Amino acid sequence: MPAESANAAVPAETEEEILYLAKRHRVSPAIVREIIRRVGSSERSAVEREIEKGKARR
């Protein structure tokens, strides 16, 4: 699946949420997208919990 069609399927508000979380937690937007894909939910608290788990492993 080309990257352009994957980005087109993401609603604008979800993309804004991804950018917000990436900036807030100082990670790349690609990492946030991967976490959302892996968790299966774009709920902010679930994504933030996974980001914190990843940071704890470093």
PyMOL commands that set and color helices and strands:
alter all, ss='L'
color gray80, all
select helices_A, chain A and resi 3-9+12-25+29-39+44-57
alter helices_A, ss='H'
color red, helices_A
deselect
rebuild
show_as cartoon
